[in-house]
Amino acid sequence: ILDVNDNPPELATPYEAAVCEDAKPGQLIQTISVVDRDEPQSGHRFYFTLAPEATNNHHFSLLDIQGK
Protein backbone atom coordinates (compact mmCIF):
# COMPACT_ATOMS: atom_id res chain seq x y z
CA ILE A 1 0.00 0.00 0.00
CA LEU A 2 1.40 3.37 -0.98
CA ASP A 3 0.96 6.29 1.39
CA VAL A 4 -0.76 9.10 -0.43
CA ASN A 5 -1.01 12.43 1.38
CA ASP A 6 -3.75 11.35 3.80
CA ASN A 7 -2.94 14.13 6.29
CA PRO A 8 -3.16 17.66 4.92
CA PRO A 9 -0.90 20.40 6.28
CA GLU A 10 -2.41 22.09 9.32
CA LEU A 11 -1.59 24.93 11.69
CA ALA A 12 0.88 23.80 14.38
CA THR A 13 -1.38 25.24 17.11
CA PRO A 14 -4.63 27.19 17.15
CA TYR A 15 -3.83 30.86 16.55
CA GLU A 16 -5.75 33.96 17.52
CA ALA A 17 -4.23 37.34 16.78
CA ALA A 18 -5.19 40.78 18.04
CA VAL A 19 -3.97 44.06 16.62
CA CYS A 20 -3.77 47.03 18.97
CA GLU A 21 -4.90 50.35 17.58
CA ASP A 22 -1.46 51.84 18.30
CA ALA A 23 0.44 49.17 16.31
CA LYS A 24 3.31 50.67 14.32
CA PRO A 25 3.67 50.19 10.54
CA GLY A 26 5.78 47.10 9.88
CA GLN A 27 5.23 45.74 13.41
CA LEU A 28 5.14 41.92 13.67
CA ILE A 29 1.65 40.89 14.73
CA GLN A 30 1.64 37.08 14.57
CA THR A 31 4.04 34.27 13.71
CA ILE A 32 2.40 31.10 12.40
CA SER A 33 3.74 27.62 11.70
CA VAL A 34 2.37 24.61 9.81
CA VAL A 35 3.01 20.89 10.22
CA ASP A 36 2.33 17.92 7.96
CA ARG A 37 2.09 14.57 9.75
CA ASP A 38 2.83 12.76 6.45
CA GLU A 39 6.27 14.23 6.02
CA PRO A 40 9.48 14.18 8.06
CA GLN A 41 10.81 17.44 9.54
CA SER A 42 13.01 17.90 6.47
CA GLY A 43 10.05 17.32 4.12
CA HIS A 44 8.16 19.81 2.01
CA ARG A 45 8.54 23.51 2.47
CA PHE A 46 5.30 25.41 3.01
CA TYR A 47 4.39 28.86 1.81
CA PHE A 48 1.55 31.14 2.78
CA THR A 49 -0.43 33.63 0.73
CA LEU A 50 -3.08 36.17 1.54
CA ALA A 51 -6.60 35.43 0.38
CA PRO A 52 -7.33 36.96 -3.06
CA GLU A 53 -9.63 39.59 -1.57
CA ALA A 54 -6.81 40.75 0.76
CA THR A 55 -4.02 41.08 -1.81
CA ASN A 56 -4.79 44.76 -2.46
CA ASN A 57 -5.00 45.58 1.25
CA HIS A 58 -1.78 47.44 2.04
CA HIS A 59 -2.37 47.18 5.79
CA PHE A 60 -1.34 43.51 6.00
CA SER A 61 1.48 41.48 4.50
CA LEU A 62 3.18 38.12 4.91
CA LEU A 63 6.90 37.67 5.50
CA ASP A 64 8.89 34.43 5.35
CA ILE A 65 11.18 34.25 8.39
CA GLN A 66 14.18 32.00 7.63
CA GLY A 67 12.15 29.51 5.64
CA LYS A 68 9.73 28.95 8.50
N, C-alpha and C positions, 0 to 999 in steps of 0.2 A: 504494500500500500504506500503510495506516495503522499507526502504531506503537502497539501496545497494550502496556502494562506488561510487557515481556519480561524485565526485570531487577528482581527484588524488592529491597526495601531490605535492606542487610546492615551488620553492624558494620564501622566504618571500619578497625579493626585487630583482631587476635585479643586478647582480654582475659583476664587471669587475676588474680583478686583474692585477697588474703590478709588476714585480720583477726587482729590481735594480741590476745592475751587481756587486755591492759591498755588496749584502745581505750576512749576516753571516749564517753559518750552524746552523740549528735549529731555525732560526728567523721565527716568525709568519708572514705569508704573507697575509692571508685572513681568516676571520671568516664568515661562511655562516650559514643560518638558513632556515628551511623549515616549512611550515604551511599546514594544511589539513582542508579545510572548512567543511568537514563532521564530524569532531571530536571535542569535547570540548578541552580546554587547557590541561586538565589532561588525554587526550586520548592516542593514540599510541605513542610509542617512535620510533623515526627515527634513522637510521644509514646510514652512507655513506661509499662507497668503491671506490677505484680507478678503472678505467677501466682496463680490463684484460691486455691490451697492456702496461699499465703503472705500473703494479705490480712489475716488476723487475727494475724499474727506482729508484735508491737510492737517487735521488735528490729531490724527493717530497714524502710527507707522509701525512696521515690524523690523527688528534688527537681529541678525544672526550673531550670537555671541560665541565665538570660538567653535563653530560647528555644532553647537548644542541648541 
